[in-house]
Every structure is written in structure tokens, then in C-alpha cells.
Amino acid sequence: MEYKSQELNPYSFKVQEQGDQFRLEQDIQAYKDFASESRAITDAYGASKQYRSFAIIPDIVAIDILTKYGIDIHASDFMDNPAQVKRLKQIIRTEYPALLTSAITK
């Protein structure tokens, strides 16, 4: 059986089920393109000192991070845990640099 996680969302991920096994797939090229455009804008105009975007994180990447590292970026208390936020930033920089929306190093 195969279906989309959100039927009306063109960027949602595909779920493939076979018995008790499943596989998730998502085309994240649109996310990478957005991140690249954001980096170009930040480079051209500079970053705001009050608000700075760090990365755009597709659902499939959030699931991968939860599975590999136990970090639930959608948890209501995620931003209240500075250690997890710092770890997430490190993971994005090293494993998913194409999703960075600016060249922020902190």
C-alpha cells in the first residue's frame, strides 16, 4: 500500500507499507531551493539582528533526526532545551547543510 502523509500537500512525504514494514520518502528539492534562495538574500542584504532563520527542515528530515538522535523538534518544549537546540544545529550543519537558510555559525 502506498499513500501520501497529507493528500492535499504537494510537499508531504510518501508512505509505503508492506506488511509490518514501512518506508517514508519525500522529495526535498523545493526545501533545498528555498534554503539556497534564503542564503543568497541574507548574503546580499545581511541578517536581521532580532530574527535570524537558521534552517528549513522538511518532515522527513525531522523524522530522521528523531529516529537517529531522539530529538523531537516538534515537541512543545523543544525550544526550552538549549542543549537539544545546540545539538540540532550541529546535526543540520554537518548532515544537512543544504537546508541552512543563512550562514549563521552560532
N, C-alpha and C positions, 0 to 999 in steps of 0.2 A: 504494500500500500504506500502511496506517495501523496503528500499534500503540503500546502504552504502553511506556515505558522499563523499568518494573517492573510486571509484571502484577498482583501482589498488593498494591501500594502505591497507595491511592486518591489520593495527592498527587503521584504521579510525572507526568512530562511525556509528552505525546503526540508521536509521531514520524510525520510524513507524508512518504513518499518518492514521487518521481515522476521516474523515470529516474535521472540523476546528481544531481538536486536534492533537497534535503530541507528540511523546516520543522519547528521544535520549538515546541510550545505547552504552557503549564501554567497552570492556574487557581491563582493565589497568594493568593486571598482569605483562606483559612484562616491563612496565614502573617501577613498584614496584621492579621487579628483577634487572633492571638496576640501580636503586637508591641504592638498597642494596649492589650490587657489588661495586658501586662508593664509598659508605661509608666505605666498607671494605678496599679498596685501599687507601683512604685518611687516615684511621686509621693506616694502615701498613706503609705508606710512607710519611705521613704528607701532608699538603696542601701548595700549592704554595702561596707565599706572593703577587704575582702580579695578579693572577687569581684564583678565587675560585668559583666553581659551588655551587649553593645553592639548587636547586631542578629541577626535570624534571616534566613538567606539561602537561599532556595529554589534548587534545582538550575538552573533556567532563568536565574536572575539570575547564578549563578556562571559559567555558560556565556557569558552576555552580557559579563560583566566580563573573562573570559579572551579572548573574541573581540575586544573593543574595546580593552583595555588590556594584554593579555598577562600578566595577574596570575592565577596558578593558586592559588586559595585552598585547594584540596585537596592541594597539594603537601606532602610530608612536611617540607620545610624552610621553608615559608611563614612561620611564626611566628618564625623565626630572622632574618628580614629586616625590621628596623624601618621601613625606607623604604617597603617594599611594604605593610606593615600600616597605616602612616600614610596612604598613598595610597588603600587600600581604604576606610578610614574616611571620607576626604574624598568618595570616589565614592558611598558609601552615603548620607552626609548630603545630598549635592546631587542625586543622581539617584533614590534610593530611600528617601526619609525615612520612608515609611510602614512600613519594615521595622526601624526603630530600636526597640529594646526598652527603652531608657531615654533620658533627656535628657542623657546624658554628652557633654561638649563636648571632652574631651581625647582 
